[in-house]
Amino acid sequence: MLSRGSGDDDASATALRDLDASSAELAAARADGDDGLVGDVEAHWRVRLRRLLAENPDAAAELRSLLVELDQPRRGDRRGLVHNEVSGGRQNTVVQGRDFSRLTFGGGDGPSANDVAGS
């Protein structure tokens, strides 16, 4: 997408190098707390994307699709997909986690390991 309309066969490789260089610059600038450099790199890409969209209005749909794809969790990456709800007025202990074994709570009145489900 970034090499569109350049007429240069090597434009894709150049665009990838530019992205990699900007990514490294951003990481270093953020680590150093250099907000000015962060702003400069972001402004560079904002201008580049504006020009791309002005020259290729059809690229807007492609860019939208790319942003949606990047916003989706990766296959196998289930972080952030947990939703738990505890209801029913019970006053018991609730445990959330992974790979539990040999859990005990309090004395004889609390839930046993058999009452706790781990995912």
N, CA, C and O atoms as a GROMACS GRO file, in nm:
protein
  476
    1MET      N    1   0.082  -0.119   0.000
    1MET     CA    2   0.000   0.000   0.000
    1MET      C    3   0.088   0.127   0.000
    1MET      O    4   0.057   0.223  -0.070
    2LEU      N    5   0.195   0.126   0.076
    2LEU     CA    6   0.280   0.245   0.087
    2LEU      C    7   0.365   0.268  -0.037
    2LEU      O    8   0.417   0.378  -0.057
    3SER      N    9   0.380   0.167  -0.119
    3SER     CA   10   0.462   0.183  -0.240
    3SER      C   11   0.377   0.206  -0.364
    3SER      O   12   0.429   0.212  -0.475
    4ARG      N   13   0.248   0.217  -0.345
    4ARG     CA   14   0.153   0.234  -0.455
    4ARG      C   15   0.186   0.358  -0.538
    4ARG      O   16   0.211   0.466  -0.485
    5GLY      N   17   0.184   0.340  -0.670
    5GLY     CA   18   0.201   0.452  -0.762
    5GLY      C   19   0.342   0.502  -0.777
    5GLY      O   20   0.364   0.604  -0.842
    6SER      N   21   0.440   0.434  -0.718
    6SER     CA   22   0.577   0.485  -0.725
    6SER      C   23   0.645   0.448  -0.856
    6SER      O   24   0.736   0.518  -0.900
    7GLY      N   25   0.600   0.338  -0.920
    7GLY     CA   26   0.666   0.293  -1.043
    7GLY      C   27   0.801   0.229  -1.018
    7GLY      O   28   0.870   0.192  -1.112
    8ASP      N   29   0.838   0.216  -0.894
    8ASP     CA   30   0.967   0.159  -0.855
    8ASP      C   31   0.946   0.015  -0.810
    8ASP      O   32   0.868  -0.012  -0.719
    9ASP      N   33   1.017  -0.078  -0.876
    9ASP     CA   34   1.003  -0.219  -0.841
    9ASP      C   35   1.049  -0.248  -0.698
    9ASP      O   36   1.002  -0.344  -0.636
   10ASP      N   37   1.138  -0.168  -0.648
   10ASP     CA   38   1.193  -0.190  -0.515
   10ASP      C   39   1.119  -0.106  -0.409
   10ASP      O   40   1.164  -0.097  -0.294
   11ALA      N   41   1.008  -0.046  -0.447
   11ALA     CA   42   0.938   0.045  -0.356
   11ALA      C   43   0.884  -0.026  -0.232
   11ALA      O   44   0.882   0.033  -0.124
   12SER      N   45   0.839  -0.150  -0.247
   12SER     CA   46   0.788  -0.223  -0.131
   12SER      C   47   0.897  -0.246  -0.028
   12SER      O   48   0.875  -0.228   0.091
   13ALA      N   49   1.015  -0.285  -0.075
   13ALA     CA   50   1.127  -0.307   0.017
   13ALA      C   51   1.167  -0.176   0.084
   13ALA      O   52   1.200  -0.174   0.202
   14THR      N   53   1.164  -0.068   0.008
   14THR     CA   54   1.197   0.064   0.065
   14THR      C   55   1.094   0.103   0.170
   14THR      O   56   1.131   0.154   0.276
   15ALA      N   57   0.966   0.080   0.142
   15ALA     CA   58   0.861   0.113   0.239
   15ALA      C   59   0.879   0.032   0.367
   15ALA      O   60   0.862   0.084   0.477
   16LEU      N   61   0.912  -0.096   0.352
   16LEU     CA   62   0.934  -0.179   0.471
   16LEU      C   63   1.054  -0.131   0.552
   16LEU      O   64   1.049  -0.128   0.675
   17ARG      N   65   1.161  -0.092   0.482
   17ARG     CA   66   1.278  -0.038   0.553
   17ARG      C   67   1.242   0.091   0.627
   17ARG      O   68   1.285   0.112   0.740
   18ASP      N   69   1.162   0.176   0.563
   18ASP     CA   70   1.118   0.301   0.627
   18ASP      C   71   1.036   0.271   0.753
   18ASP      O   72   1.054   0.335   0.857
   19LEU      N   73   0.945   0.175   0.742
   19LEU     CA   74   0.864   0.138   0.859
   19LEU      C   75   0.950   0.082   0.971
   19LEU      O   76   0.932   0.118   1.088
   20ASP      N   77   1.044  -0.005   0.937
   20ASP     CA   78   1.133  -0.062   1.038
   20ASP      C   79   1.217   0.046   1.105
   20ASP      O   80   1.233   0.046   1.227
   21ALA      N   81   1.270   0.139   1.024
   21ALA     CA   82   1.352   0.248   1.080
   21ALA      C   83   1.268   0.336   1.172
   21ALA      O   84   1.314   0.376   1.279
   22SER      N   85   1.146   0.367   1.130
   22SER     CA   86   1.058   0.450   1.213
   22SER      C   87   1.020   0.378   1.342
   22SER      O   88   1.013   0.440   1.449
   23SER      N   89   0.996   0.249   1.333
   23SER     CA   90   0.963   0.171   1.452
   23SER      C   91   1.078   0.175   1.552
   23SER      O   92   1.057   0.193   1.672
   24ALA      N   93   1.200   0.157   1.502
   24ALA     CA   94   1.317   0.162   1.591
   24ALA      C   95   1.334   0.301   1.651
   24ALA      O   96   1.366   0.315   1.769
   25GLU      N   97   1.314   0.404   1.568
   25GLU     CA   98   1.324   0.542   1.618
   25GLU      C   99   1.222   0.569   1.727
   25GLU      O  100   1.254   0.628   1.830
   26LEU      N  101   1.098   0.525   1.704
   26LEU     CA  102   0.993   0.545   1.804
   26LEU      C  103   1.025   0.474   1.935
   26LEU      O  104   1.008   0.530   2.043
   27ALA      N  105   1.070   0.350   1.925
   27ALA     CA  106   1.102   0.274   2.046
   27ALA      C  107   1.212   0.344   2.125
   27ALA      O  108   1.202   0.356   2.247
   28ALA      N  109   1.315   0.388   2.056
   28ALA     CA  110   1.426   0.456   2.124
   28ALA      C  111   1.380   0.590   2.183
   28ALA      O  112   1.415   0.624   2.296
   29ALA      N  113   1.302   0.665   2.107
   29ALA     CA  114   1.255   0.795   2.153
   29ALA      C  115   1.163   0.780   2.275
   29ALA      O  116   1.172   0.859   2.370
   30ARG      N  117   1.077   0.681   2.272
   30ARG     CA  118   0.989   0.659   2.387
   30ARG      C  119   1.068   0.615   2.509
   30ARG      O  120   1.040   0.658   2.621
   31ALA      N  121   1.168   0.530   2.488
   31ALA     CA  122   1.253   0.484   2.599
   31ALA      C  123   1.330   0.601   2.660
   31ALA      O  124   1.352   0.605   2.781
   32ASP      N  125   1.370   0.696   2.575
   32ASP     CA  126   1.446   0.813   2.621
   32ASP      C  127   1.356   0.927   2.668
   32ASP      O  128   1.405   1.028   2.719
   33GLY      N  129   1.225   0.912   2.649
   33GLY     CA  130   1.133   1.019   2.686
   33GLY      C  131   1.142   1.138   2.592
   33GLY      O  132   1.109   1.250   2.632
   34ASP      N  133   1.185   1.116   2.468
   34ASP     CA  134   1.201   1.223   2.369
   34ASP      C  135   1.070   1.244   2.293
   34ASP      O  136   1.052   1.194   2.182
   35ASP      N  137   0.980   1.320   2.355
   35ASP     CA  138   0.849   1.344   2.296
   35ASP      C  139   0.856   1.418   2.164
   35ASP      O  140   0.771   1.400   2.077
   36GLY      N  141   0.957   1.502   2.147
   36GLY     CA  142   0.974   1.576   2.022
   36GLY      C  143   0.999   1.484   1.905
   36GLY      O  144   0.938   1.499   1.799
   37LEU      N  145   1.088   1.387   1.924
   37LEU     CA  146   1.117   1.292   1.817
   37LEU      C  147   0.997   1.202   1.791
   37LEU      O  148   0.967   1.170   1.675
   38VAL      N  149   0.928   1.160   1.896
   38VAL     CA  150   0.806   1.080   1.878
   38VAL      C  151   0.708   1.157   1.791
   38VAL      O  152   0.652   1.101   1.697
   39GLY      N  153   0.687   1.284   1.821
   39GLY     CA  154   0.596   1.368   1.743
   39GLY      C  155   0.641   1.384   1.599
   39GLY      O  156   0.558   1.383   1.507
   40ASP      N  157   0.772   1.397   1.577
   40ASP     CA  158   0.826   1.411   1.441
   40ASP      C  159   0.799   1.286   1.358
   40ASP      O  160   0.756   1.295   1.243
   41VAL      N  161   0.825   1.169   1.416
   41VAL     CA  162   0.804   1.044   1.343
   41VAL      C  163   0.656   1.025   1.313
   41VAL      O  164   0.619   0.986   1.202
   42GLU      N  165   0.571   1.051   1.412
   42GLU     CA  166   0.427   1.038   1.390
   42GLU      C  167   0.379   1.136   1.282
   42GLU      O  168   0.297   1.100   1.198
   43ALA      N  169   0.430   1.258   1.285
   43ALA     CA  170   0.391   1.358   1.184
   43ALA      C  171   0.435   1.315   1.044
   43ALA      O  172   0.361   1.333   0.948
   44HIS      N  173   0.554   1.258   1.033
   44HIS     CA  174   0.604   1.210   0.904
   44HIS      C  175   0.507   1.108   0.845
   44HIS      O  176   0.471   1.118   0.727
   45TRP      N  177   0.464   1.012   0.926
   45TRP     CA  178   0.374   0.908   0.875
   45TRP      C  179   0.233   0.960   0.852
   45TRP      O  180   0.163   0.912   0.763
   46ARG      N  181   0.191   1.057   0.931
   46ARG     CA  182   0.060   1.118   0.910
   46ARG      C  183   0.056   1.188   0.773
   46ARG      O  184  -0.041   1.173   0.699
   47VAL      N  185   0.162   1.263   0.740
   47VAL     CA  186   0.172   1.331   0.611
   47VAL      C  187   0.179   1.229   0.498
   47VAL      O  188   0.114   1.244   0.395
   48ARG      N  189   0.258   1.126   0.518
   48ARG     CA  190   0.272   1.023   0.414
   48ARG      C  191   0.139   0.954   0.384
   48ARG      O  192   0.105   0.930   0.268
   49LEU      N  193   0.064   0.922   0.489
   49LEU     CA  194  -0.067   0.859   0.470
   49LEU      C  195  -0.168   0.956   0.405
   49LEU      O  196  -0.248   0.915   0.322
   50ARG      N  197  -0.164   1.083   0.444
   50ARG     CA  198  -0.253   1.182   0.381
   50ARG      C  199  -0.226   1.192   0.232
   50ARG      O  200  -0.319   1.197   0.151
   51ARG      N  201  -0.099   1.196   0.195
   51ARG     CA  202  -0.063   1.203   0.052
   51ARG      C  203  -0.110   1.078  -0.022
   51ARG      O  204  -0.164   1.086  -0.132
   52LEU      N  205  -0.087   0.963   0.040
   52LEU     CA  206  -0.130   0.837  -0.021
   52LEU      C  207  -0.280   0.838  -0.047
   52LEU      O  208  -0.326   0.800  -0.155
   53LEU      N  209  -0.357   0.882   0.053
   53LEU     CA  210  -0.503   0.884   0.039
   53LEU      C  211  -0.549   0.990  -0.061
   53LEU      O  212  -0.649   0.970  -0.130
   54ALA      N  213  -0.478   1.102  -0.069
   54ALA     CA  214  -0.514   1.205  -0.165
   54ALA      C  215  -0.488   1.158  -0.309
   54ALA      O  216  -0.567   1.186  -0.399
   55GLU      N  217  -0.378   1.085  -0.328
   55GLU     CA  218  -0.343   1.036  -0.461
   55GLU      C  219  -0.420   0.911  -0.500
   55GLU      O  220  -0.439   0.885  -0.618
   56ASN      N  221  -0.466   0.834  -0.401
   56ASN     CA  222  -0.536   0.707  -0.425
   56ASN      C  223  -0.656   0.697  -0.333
   56ASN      O  224  -0.649   0.629  -0.231
   57PRO      N  225  -0.766   0.762  -0.367
   57PRO     CA  226  -0.884   0.759  -0.280
   57PRO      C  227  -0.933   0.618  -0.248
   57PRO      O  228  -0.991   0.595  -0.142
   58ASP      N  229  -0.910   0.524  -0.339
   58ASP     CA  230  -0.953   0.385  -0.313
   58ASP      C  231  -0.871   0.320  -0.201
   58ASP      O  232  -0.911   0.218  -0.146
   59ALA      N  233  -0.757   0.379  -0.169
   59ALA     CA  234  -0.672   0.322  -0.064
   59ALA      C  235  -0.736   0.336   0.074
   59ALA      O  236  -0.696   0.266   0.168
   60ALA      N  237  -0.834   0.425   0.089
   60ALA     CA  238  -0.899   0.444   0.219
   60ALA      C  239  -0.964   0.315   0.268
   60ALA      O  240  -0.952   0.279   0.385
   61ALA      N  241  -1.033   0.245   0.178
   61ALA     CA  242  -1.098   0.119   0.217
   61ALA      C  243  -0.993   0.015   0.255
   61ALA      O  244  -1.012  -0.061   0.350
   62GLU      N  245  -0.884   0.012   0.180
   62GLU     CA  246  -0.776  -0.082   0.210
   62GLU      C  247  -0.713  -0.050   0.346
   62GLU      O  248  -0.684  -0.140   0.424
   63LEU      N  249  -0.693   0.077   0.373
   63LEU     CA  250  -0.636   0.118   0.501
   63LEU      C  251  -0.731   0.085   0.616
   63LEU      O  252  -0.687   0.038   0.721
   64ARG      N  253  -0.861   0.110   0.596
   64ARG     CA  254  -0.960   0.076   0.698
   64ARG      C  255  -0.957  -0.074   0.730
   64ARG      O  256  -0.960  -0.114   0.846
   65SER      N  257  -0.951  -0.154   0.624
   65SER     CA  258  -0.946  -0.299   0.640
   65SER      C  259  -0.820  -0.342   0.716
   65SER      O  260  -0.825  -0.429   0.802
   66LEU      N  261  -0.709  -0.279   0.684
   66LEU     CA  262  -0.583  -0.310   0.753
   66LEU      C  263  -0.592  -0.275   0.902
   66LEU      O  264  -0.547  -0.352   0.986
   67LEU      N  265  -0.650  -0.161   0.934
   67LEU     CA  266  -0.662  -0.119   1.073
   67LEU      C  267  -0.753  -0.214   1.151
   67LEU      O  268  -0.724  -0.246   1.267
   68VAL      N  269  -0.861  -0.260   1.090
   68VAL     CA  270  -0.950  -0.356   1.155
   68VAL      C  271  -0.874  -0.486   1.181
   68VAL      O  272  -0.885  -0.544   1.289
   69GLU      N  273  -0.798  -0.530   1.081
   69GLU     CA  274  -0.721  -0.654   1.096
   69GLU      C  275  -0.618  -0.643   1.208
   69GLU      O  276  -0.601  -0.736   1.286
   70LEU      N  277  -0.551  -0.529   1.216
   70LEU     CA  278  -0.450  -0.510   1.320
   70LEU      C  279  -0.510  -0.498   1.459
   70LEU      O  280  -0.443  -0.524   1.559
   71ASP      N  281  -0.637  -0.458   1.465
   71ASP     CA  282  -0.704  -0.441   1.594
   71ASP      C  283  -0.757  -0.573   1.649
   71ASP      O  284  -0.794  -0.579   1.766
   72GLN      N  285  -0.761  -0.677   1.568
   72GLN     CA  286  -0.813  -0.807   1.611
   72GLN      C  287  -0.706  -0.884   1.687
   72GLN      O  288  -0.588  -0.876   1.653
   73PRO      N  289  -0.747  -0.958   1.791
   73PRO     CA  290  -0.649  -1.043   1.860
   73PRO      C  291  -0.596  -1.150   1.765
   73PRO      O  292  -0.668  -1.201   1.680
   74ARG      N  293  -0.472  -1.182   1.781
   74ARG     CA  294  -0.412  -1.284   1.696
   74ARG      C  295  -0.463  -1.421   1.734
   74ARG      O  296  -0.494  -1.447   1.851
   75ARG      N  297  -0.470  -1.509   1.637
   75ARG     CA  298  -0.515  -1.646   1.662
   75ARG      C  299  -0.422  -1.707   1.768
   75ARG      O  300  -0.300  -1.701   1.756
   76GLY      N  301  -0.482  -1.764   1.869
   76GLY     CA  302  -0.404  -1.825   1.977
   76GLY      C  303  -0.375  -1.727   2.089
   76GLY      O  304  -0.340  -1.768   2.200
   77ASP      N  305  -0.387  -1.598   2.062
   77ASP     CA  306  -0.363  -1.497   2.165
   77ASP      C  307  -0.497  -1.463   2.226
   77ASP      O  308  -0.573  -1.384   2.170
   78ARG      N  309  -0.527  -1.520   2.340
   78ARG     CA  310  -0.659  -1.505   2.400
   78ARG      C  311  -0.659  -1.400   2.510
   78ARG      O  312  -0.760  -1.382   2.579
   79ARG      N  313  -0.548  -1.329   2.528
   79ARG     CA  314  -0.546  -1.224   2.629
   79ARG      C  315  -0.648  -1.117   2.593
   79ARG      O  316  -0.664  -1.082   2.476
   80GLY      N  317  -0.716  -1.067   2.691
   80GLY     CA  318  -0.812  -0.962   2.669
   80GLY      C  319  -0.950  -1.012   2.627
   80GLY      O  320  -1.038  -0.930   2.601
   81LEU      N  321  -0.970  -1.142   2.619
   81LEU     CA  322  -1.097  -1.195   2.576
   81LEU      C  323  -1.176  -1.258   2.690
   81LEU      O  324  -1.267  -1.337   2.666
   82VAL      N  325  -1.142  -1.225   2.812
   82VAL     CA  326  -1.208  -1.286   2.928
   82VAL      C  327  -1.321  -1.196   2.976
   82VAL      O  328  -1.304  -1.075   2.990
   83HIS      N  329  -1.435  -1.257   2.999
   83HIS     CA  330  -1.546  -1.184   3.060
   83HIS      C  331  -1.602  -1.273   3.170
   83HIS      O  332  -1.645  -1.385   3.145
   84ASN      N  333  -1.602  -1.223   3.290
   84ASN     CA  334  -1.654  -1.298   3.404
   84ASN      C  335  -1.763  -1.216   3.471
   84ASN      O  336  -1.757  -1.094   3.478
   85GLU      N  337  -1.862  -1.288   3.520
   85GLU     CA  338  -1.970  -1.223   3.593
   85GLU      C  339  -2.007  -1.312   3.710
   85GLU      O  340  -2.035  -1.430   3.692
   86VAL      N  341  -2.008  -1.254   3.828
   86VAL     CA  342  -2.045  -1.329   3.948
   86VAL      C  343  -2.176  -1.271   3.996
   86VAL      O  344  -2.188  -1.151   4.018
   87SER      N  345  -2.275  -1.358   4.012
   87SER     CA  346  -2.406  -1.311   4.056
   87SER      C  347  -2.473  -1.419   4.139
   87SER      O  348  -2.414  -1.524   4.164
   88GLY      N  349  -2.593  -1.394   4.180
   88GLY     CA  350  -2.669  -1.493   4.253
   88GLY      C  351  -2.673  -1.469   4.402
   88GLY      O  352  -2.735  -1.546   4.476
   89GLY      N  353  -2.608  -1.364   4.449
   89GLY     CA  354  -2.615  -1.330   4.589
   89GLY      C  355  -2.536  -1.421   4.681
   89GLY      O  356  -2.550  -1.412   4.803
   90ARG      N  357  -2.452  -1.509   4.627
   90ARG     CA  358  -2.374  -1.598   4.712
   90ARG      C  359  -2.258  -1.521   4.772
   90ARG      O  360  -2.204  -1.431   4.708
   91GLN      N  361  -2.220  -1.556   4.890
   91GLN     CA  362  -2.111  -1.490   4.960
   91GLN      C  363  -1.992  -1.584   4.973
   91GLN      O  364  -1.939  -1.602   5.083
   92ASN      N  365  -1.950  -1.643   4.864
   92ASN     CA  366  -1.836  -1.735   4.865
   92ASN      C  367  -1.715  -1.670   4.800
   92ASN      O  368  -1.725  -1.561   4.743
   93THR      N  369  -1.603  -1.737   4.809
   93THR     CA  370  -1.480  -1.691   4.748
   93THR      C  371  -1.484  -1.717   4.597
   93THR      O  372  -1.529  -1.823   4.553
   94VAL      N  373  -1.439  -1.620   4.520
   94VAL     CA  374  -1.429  -1.635   4.374
   94VAL      C  375  -1.282  -1.627   4.338
   94VAL      O  376  -1.211  -1.535   4.380
   95VAL      N  377  -1.236  -1.724   4.259
   95VAL     CA  378  -1.096  -1.728   4.217
   95VAL      C  379  -1.091  -1.732   4.066
   95VAL      O  380  -1.162  -1.810   4.002
   96GLN      N  381  -1.009  -1.647   4.009
   96GLN     CA  382  -0.991  -1.647   3.864
   96GLN      C  383  -0.844  -1.670   3.836
   96GLN      O  384  -0.758  -1.607   3.897
   97GLY      N  385  -0.815  -1.759   3.744
   97GLY     CA  386  -0.676  -1.786   3.711
   97GLY      C  387  -0.663  -1.902   3.618
   97GLY      O  388  -0.755  -1.935   3.544
   98ARG      N  389  -0.546  -1.965   3.622
   98ARG     CA  390  -0.517  -2.075   3.532
   98ARG      C  391  -0.436  -2.181   3.607
   98ARG      O  392  -0.352  -2.148   3.690
   99ASP      N  393  -0.461  -2.306   3.576
   99ASP     CA  394  -0.382  -2.418   3.627
   99ASP      C  395  -0.376  -2.425   3.779
   99ASP      O  396  -0.267  -2.422   3.836
  100PHE      N  397  -0.490  -2.434   3.845
  100PHE     CA  398  -0.495  -2.447   3.990
  100PHE      C  399  -0.473  -2.592   4.032
  100PHE      O  400  -0.510  -2.685   3.961
  101SER      N  401  -0.413  -2.609   4.147
  101SER     CA  402  -0.405  -2.742   4.207
  101SER      C  403  -0.395  -2.726   4.358
  101SER      O  404  -0.333  -2.631   4.408
  102ARG      N  405  -0.455  -2.820   4.430
  102ARG     CA  406  -0.448  -2.827   4.577
  102ARG      C  407  -0.484  -2.695   4.645
  102ARG      O  408  -0.410  -2.648   4.732
  103LEU      N  409  -0.595  -2.636   4.608
  103LEU     CA  410  -0.639  -2.512   4.672
  103LEU      C  411  -0.720  -2.543   4.797
  103LEU      O  412  -0.803  -2.634   4.798
  104THR      N  413  -0.694  -2.468   4.900
  104THR     CA  414  -0.777  -2.475   5.021
  104THR      C  415  -0.800  -2.333   5.068
  104THR      O  416  -0.713  -2.247   5.053
  105PHE      N  417  -0.916  -2.309   5.126
  105PHE     CA  418  -0.951  -2.176   5.174
  105PHE      C  419  -1.003  -2.188   5.316
  105PHE      O  420  -1.094  -2.267   5.344
  106GLY      N  421  -0.947  -2.110   5.404
  106GLY     CA  422  -0.997  -2.102   5.541
  106GLY      C  423  -1.012  -2.236   5.608
  106GLY      O  424  -0.932  -2.327   5.588
  107GLY      N  425  -1.116  -2.246   5.688
  107GLY     CA  426  -1.143  -2.368   5.762
  107GLY      C  427  -1.241  -2.456   5.689
  107GLY      O  428  -1.242  -2.462   5.566
  108GLY      N  429  -1.323  -2.525   5.764
  108GLY     CA  430  -1.419  -2.619   5.706
  108GLY      C  431  -1.539  -2.552   5.642
  108GLY      O  432  -1.614  -2.619   5.571
  109ASP      N  433  -1.560  -2.420   5.664
  109ASP     CA  434  -1.679  -2.353   5.610
  109ASP      C  435  -1.658  -2.301   5.468
  109ASP      O  436  -1.755  -2.273   5.397
  110GLY      N  437  -1.533  -2.287   5.425
  110GLY     CA  438  -1.505  -2.229   5.294
  110GLY      C  439  -1.509  -2.334   5.185
  110GLY      O  440  -1.525  -2.453   5.214
  111PRO      N  441  -1.495  -2.292   5.061
  111PRO     CA  442  -1.499  -2.389   4.950
  111PRO      C  443  -1.375  -2.477   4.951
  111PRO      O  444  -1.267  -2.435   4.994
  112SER      N  445  -1.391  -2.597   4.904
  112SER     CA  446  -1.277  -2.688   4.892
  112SER      C  447  -1.222  -2.678   4.751
  112SER      O  448  -1.277  -2.609   4.665
  113ALA      N  449  -1.112  -2.749   4.728
  113ALA     CA  450  -1.053  -2.752   4.594
  113ALA      C  451  -1.151  -2.805   4.493
  113ALA      O  452  -1.144  -2.769   4.375
  114ASN      N  453  -1.242  -2.891   4.535
  114ASN     CA  454  -1.343  -2.944   4.444
  114ASN      C  455  -1.445  -2.840   4.401
  114ASN      O  456  -1.509  -2.854   4.297
  115ASP      N  457  -1.460  -2.732   4.482
  115ASP     CA  458  -1.556  -2.627   4.450
  115ASP      C  459  -1.499  -2.521   4.357
  115ASP      O  460  -1.573  -2.436   4.307
  116VAL      N  461  -1.368  -2.524   4.332
  116VAL     CA  462  -1.300  -2.421   4.254
  116VAL      C  463  -1.270  -2.473   4.116
  116VAL      O  464  -1.214  -2.582   4.101
  117ALA      N  465  -1.307  -2.397   4.015
  117ALA     CA  466  -1.278  -2.436   3.877
  117ALA      C  467  -1.174  -2.341   3.821
  117ALA      O  468  -1.190  -2.219   3.829
  118GLY      N  469  -1.069  -2.395   3.766
  118GLY     CA  470  -0.967  -2.314   3.699
  118GLY      C  471  -0.976  -2.334   3.552
  118GLY      O  472  -1.015  -2.441   3.505
  119SER      N  473  -0.941  -2.233   3.477
  119SER     CA  474  -0.945  -2.246   3.330
  119SER      C  475  -0.807  -2.238   3.274
  119SER      O  476  -0.789  -2.247   3.153
   0.00000   0.00000   0.00000
